[in-house]
């Protein structure tokens, strides 16, 4: 899959200081790039409310993204599970 990054994703990523979490997020992004079908990854859920928004669970963190086509994803946010649903999906 082709992956694009939103500027807010980069800003959220810069706020994460734990090297272990950054490594897990990096691995998750690499797995997203490698798969042809998102159903092959077990930690993805479609969010309610329409818009094609999905989230990927990475330990205590969540990566919020949107499908832009069959083989294209836009990564929008990465935040702790306690915070992400206040900011994602965009309203």
N, C-alpha and C positions, 0 to 999 in steps of 0.2 A: 504494500500500500504506500501511496505517496502521502507524506505528512507535512503539514504547514503549521507554523506556530504563531499564535496571536501575541501581540505585545504584552497583554496582561499575563499570559502564561509565563513569559520570560521574567516579568516582574515578580510573580509569585515564586518562581524557581529561585530567584536571587535571595528571597527572604528565608529560604530553608538553609539552616546552618549545619545540620547533621549530615556528615559524609555518607553514613549508611543509608539514609533515606534518599539522598541524591543518587547513589548507586542503584538503588531499587527502581527509582523513577527512570533512570537511564536504561536499565534492562527492560522495563515495561515498554518504553518507546521503541527500542530495538525489536521487541516481539511484535509490536503493532506493525512495524515496517515489513516484517517477514511474512506475516499471515496473509492469505488470500481471502479468507472468510473470518469475520469477527467472531462467529460462533465457535471457532476453534479455541478461542481464549475463554476460560471459564469465569473470569471475574468481571465481565461486562454486563451492564444492565441498561435497558432503555428507560429514560425518565419520563414521567407523566407530564402532560401538558402540551404535547406536540412539538414540532420543530426539529425532530430527529436528533435530539440531544441524548448522549449516552455518557456513562461514567465507567471508569476502570478502577477497581480497587487495588491499591498498592500498600498493603499493610494498614497503617493508621491514616494513610493519605488517599485522596481520590483525584484522578485525572478526569476532568470534564472535557468532552469533545463533541464535535458534530460531524456528521457525514456530509461531504460536499459532492459526492458522486459514488460510483461503484468502487473505485479504487483510490479515493481521496478522503483524507481526514483533516480537520482543523482542530488542533489542540487549543482549548480556550483557557482553562484554569487548572491549577494544581494546588490543593490546599488540604489541611487536616480535615478529617471527617466531621469534626465538630463545627467547622466554619463554612465548608464549601456550599452547602445548600442554602445559605443566606445570599450567596453571590451567583450561584449557578443553578439552573439555566438563567440566562439574562431575561429580564422581564420587559 
